[in-house]
Each structure stands twice: as C-alpha cells, then as structure tokens.
Amino acid sequence: MLQACLNGARGRAECAHLPVTPEELATAAREAVAAGAQDIHLHPKNGDGEDTLDPAAVAAALTAVRAAVPGIPVGVTTGAWATPDPETRAAQVRSWTVLPDHASVNWHEDGAAEVATALLERRIGIEAGIYSGTPAARRFLNWPESHRVLRILAEITDTDPRTAVPSAAGLLDGLRPATTSPVLLHGEDEAAWPVLRLAAARRLDARIGLEDVLRLPDGTPAERNADLILAAREIIQQAGERGDPGVMTTFDR
C-alpha cells in the first residue's frame, strides 16, 4: 500500500504550494490517487494554516477529500502539537462529527493511550506512530490494546541518508518480535527516498508526500504530491522487477 501524506505540520512559508484548505486538499488527493496513491493522510488546518483537531475543520477536510476520492481511505493526525493537553485531545476525538477511516497516534507523546482509546471507542482505525530514537516502541508494545491497531507507522526521524536506513532496520527489528500488525515505513526530508527504497525492498507499506519531503529523488523541487507519488511508484515497481528480497510475513506485508 502506498499512502499519500498531503501536507503535514508544514506551512506555506516552507512550501508555497502546500495544500491547506479543504478544496486544496481535495485537489491534491484526487491527483495523488490518479498517480497511484491508495490511501490518504492529511492534517486539517485552521484559518491561520496551523494544524487543528477542531471538529469543524476535521469535518470540512474529510468531506471535501472524500468527495474527490470516493472509496479511498482517508486519515488525519492527532499530533500533540495541535492540542498539547492529552485530555482535551481525546475529548476532541470524541467530539468529531465526521469520522476519518484512521488517525495517527504518536506514542512518544504524553496521552497517546488516552487518545488511542478514544479512537477505538469511535471505531476509527489507529496508525500507531513509532518515532525512531524515542521510547515510543516500548510504550506502544506495553499498551494492552496494541494488537487492535490498523497498522504501525515506523517513522524514521533521522534525516541523514547515510544513517537513516540503519536506523530504520533497527526500529523494524525492535518491533518484529512483539507484533503482527502491518507496518508502514517512511522517512523524512533527505532520508525520505532511501527509507522508501528500504520499504520497497522489504515489501512494506510506504508513504510519500509533501509532509515528508519537498524534493524528488533527483533533487528537483516537487510541485505536487502527485509528482512524489509517481516517483515512489517507479521505485516500488523497480524493486518488484528486481525481485528484491522481502520476508513475506504478516509483519512485512
């Protein structure tokens, strides 16, 4: 599965063509799916272009994107930067009027279990965000409901392309003994493409988009999420044609 991460916590100052409004997110999602994306992850924004978990903003973004890409799963963030207080964050999830198919929960953040519990109550799929270099893996694996998540996001925070791939391999090894959940592996910025190649070689789910990287593999600026998806599809296809080894277990699918 290849997911498009349309905008992330970035702002227009960092990326002038970042999709922010519901209409822009809908257009970006439509183009990304046409390019080969099979799932959408987005960050609803407020009027100032900042991430928000406000029910009205979440509803507007989800409604617009679903109209543009019917049948495609759409998920949102629950990042603590949008609402720092864990109890308020969980309450916002419980107040959503339009529900995403899934939502990411960052397990290095305080209140992750409370937010995840709120998502389970509402039957929203959980993407368990496990940041490398943090206690997230241990916290997640100690959570009694860890087996109920939709997937694990193995998120490599090391942006050095020389060391990010070993970091990714180490994180995957740390998660392997304790879970049978599907894994989506991704990196950031300079390391996004090397980590995506590792995901393709291991036959893991992957993601790409303006949240993760602003440049194509050749270093040229990406104008659209769809351009990043097209480049990712080519990498994944090449890995398949080479027959890159991947242990075909539930963990690696």
C-alpha positions in Angstrom: 0.0 0.0 0.0 1.3 3.5 -0.9 -0.1 6.3 1.2 0.0 10.0 0.2 0.8 12.3 3.1 -0.5 15.6 1.6 0.7 18.4 3.9 1.8 17.5 7.5 2.6 20.2 10.0 4.3 22.3 7.4 3.1 25.7 6.5 3.1 27.9 3.4 6.3 29.6 4.4 8.1 26.3 4.0 6.2 25.2 0.9 4.3 27.8 -1.1 2.1 25.2 -2.9 1.3 23.2 0.2 -2.4 22.1 0.2 -4.1 23.7 3.2 -7.7 24.4 2.6 -10.3 21.6 2.2 -10.6 22.5 -1.5 -6.8 22.3 -2.0 -6.6 19.0 -0.1 -9.3 17.6 -2.3 -7.5 18.5 -5.4 -4.2 17.2 -4.1 -5.9 13.9 -3.0 -7.5 13.5 -6.4 -4.2 14.0 -8.2 -2.3 11.7 -5.8 -4.8 8.9 -6.3 -4.7 9.3 -10.0 -0.9 8.9 -9.8 -1.3 5.7 -7.8 -1.9 6.5 -4.1 -4.1 4.0 -2.3 -4.6 5.8 1.0 -4.6 9.5 2.2 -3.2 11.0 5.3 -3.8 14.7 5.9 -3.6 17.4 8.6 -6.7 19.6 8.9 -5.7 23.3 9.2 -7.3 26.3 10.9 -7.7 29.7 9.3 -4.1 30.6 10.1 -2.8 27.4 8.4 -2.0 25.6 11.6 -2.8 22.0 12.4 -6.1 21.6 14.3 -8.3 18.8 15.7 -11.3 21.1 15.8 -14.4 19.1 14.8 -15.5 21.7 12.2 -12.1 21.7 10.5 -11.8 17.9 10.5 -15.2 17.6 9.1 -14.6 20.1 6.3 -11.3 18.5 5.2 -12.7 14.9 5.3 -15.9 15.8 3.5 -14.0 17.6 0.7 -11.4 14.9 0.2 -13.9 12.0 0.3 -16.0 13.7 -2.4 -12.8 13.9 -4.5 -11.6 10.3 -4.0 -14.7 8.2 -3.1 -13.7 4.8 -1.7 -10.2 5.7 -0.7 -9.4 5.5 3.0 -8.7 9.0 4.5 -6.9 9.6 7.8 -5.9 12.5 9.9 -3.3 13.4 12.6 -3.8 13.6 16.4 -0.4 15.2 16.9 0.1 16.8 20.3 1.4 20.0 18.6 -2.2 20.6 17.5 -3.6 20.2 21.0 -1.0 19.8 23.7 -3.3 18.7 26.6 -4.0 15.0 26.3 -7.4 15.1 27.9 -8.5 17.9 25.6 -7.1 16.0 22.6 -9.1 12.8 23.5 -12.2 15.0 24.0 -11.8 16.5 20.6 -11.6 13.0 19.0 -14.8 12.1 20.9 -16.5 15.3 19.5 -15.7 14.7 15.8 -18.9 14.8 13.7 -17.3 13.3 10.6 -15.1 10.4 11.3 -11.8 9.5 9.4 -11.1 6.0 8.4 -8.0 6.1 10.5 -5.9 8.5 12.6 -2.3 8.5 13.6 -1.3 8.5 17.3 2.3 9.3 18.2 3.4 7.0 21.0 6.3 9.2 22.3 3.7 11.9 23.2 2.0 12.1 26.6 -1.6 10.9 26.5 -1.1 8.5 23.5 -3.0 5.7 25.2 -5.9 8.0 26.1 -6.2 9.3 22.5 -5.9 5.8 21.1 -8.7 4.6 23.5 -10.9 7.4 22.2 -10.3 6.4 18.7 -11.1 2.7 19.5 -14.4 3.9 21.1 -15.4 5.6 17.9 -14.2 2.6 15.8 -11.6 4.7 14.0 -8.5 2.8 12.8 -5.3 3.6 14.6 -2.0 4.2 12.9 0.5 3.8 15.8 3.3 6.3 15.1 6.6 4.9 16.4 9.3 7.5 16.1 12.9 6.2 16.0 15.1 7.5 18.7 12.3 7.7 21.3 10.7 5.4 23.9 7.6 5.1 21.5 8.2 1.4 20.7 8.4 0.3 24.3 5.3 2.4 25.3 3.3 1.1 22.4 4.2 -2.6 23.0 3.3 -2.2 26.7 -0.2 -1.0 25.8 -2.7 -3.8 26.4 -4.6 -2.9 23.2 -1.6 -2.7 20.9 -3.0 -5.7 18.9 -6.0 -3.7 17.9 -4.3 -1.1 15.7 -4.8 -0.8 12.0 -1.1 -0.5 11.3 2.2 0.6 12.8 3.9 3.7 11.3 7.6 3.1 11.6 8.7 6.8 11.4 12.4 7.4 10.9 13.3 10.8 12.4 17.0 10.6 11.4 17.2 12.8 8.2 20.8 11.8 7.3 20.5 9.5 4.3 23.7 7.7 5.4 22.4 6.7 8.8 18.6 6.6 8.3 18.4 3.2 6.7 20.4 1.5 9.5 18.1 3.4 12.0 15.1 2.0 10.1 16.4 -1.5 10.1 17.0 -1.2 13.9 13.5 0.1 14.6 11.9 -2.7 12.5 14.0 -5.3 14.3 12.8 -3.9 17.6 9.2 -4.1 16.7 9.3 -7.5 15.0 9.1 -9.9 18.0 6.1 -8.3 19.6 3.5 -7.6 16.9 1.7 -9.0 13.9 0.4 -5.6 12.7 1.1 -4.4 9.2 3.9 -1.8 9.1 4.2 1.4 7.1 7.8 2.6 6.9 8.7 6.1 6.0 11.5 8.7 6.4 11.8 12.5 6.3 13.5 15.1 4.1 16.8 14.0 2.8 16.2 10.4 4.1 12.7 10.0 2.7 13.8 8.4 -0.6 16.4 6.0 0.9 13.9 4.8 3.5 11.2 4.4 0.9 13.6 2.2 -1.1 14.1 0.1 2.0 10.3 -0.2 2.4 10.0 -1.3 -1.2 12.8 -3.8 -0.8 11.2 -5.3 2.3 7.7 -5.2 0.7 6.4 -3.0 3.5 3.6 -0.4 3.1 5.1 3.1 2.4 4.1 6.7 2.1 5.3 9.8 0.4 4.1 13.4 0.1 4.8 17.0 0.9 4.6 16.2 4.6 7.7 14.0 4.3 9.8 15.5 1.5 9.7 18.6 -0.8 12.1 17.2 -3.4 12.0 14.4 -6.0 14.7 11.7 -5.9 16.8 13.7 -8.4 16.8 16.8 -6.0 14.4 18.9 -8.0 11.5 20.6 -6.1 8.2 18.7 -6.2 5.4 20.9 -7.4 2.6 18.4 -6.4 2.0 15.4 -4.1 1.2 13.5 -7.3 4.8 14.0 -8.6 6.1 12.4 -5.4 3.7 9.5 -5.8 4.7 8.9 -9.3 8.4 8.8 -8.3 7.6 6.4 -5.5 5.6 4.1 -7.7 8.5 3.8 -10.1 10.9 2.9 -7.2 8.4 0.3 -5.9 7.9 -1.2 -9.4 11.7 -1.4 -9.9 12.1 -3.2 -6.6 9.5 -5.7 -7.7 11.1 -6.2 -11.1 14.5 -6.8 -9.4 12.8 -9.3 -7.0 14.3 -7.6 -4.0 14.2 -10.0 -1.1 11.5 -9.4 1.4 10.4 -11.8 4.2 6.7 -12.3 3.3 5.3 -12.4 6.8 2.4 -10.5 8.3 4.8 -8.0 9.7 6.4 -7.3 6.3 3.3 -7.1 4.1 
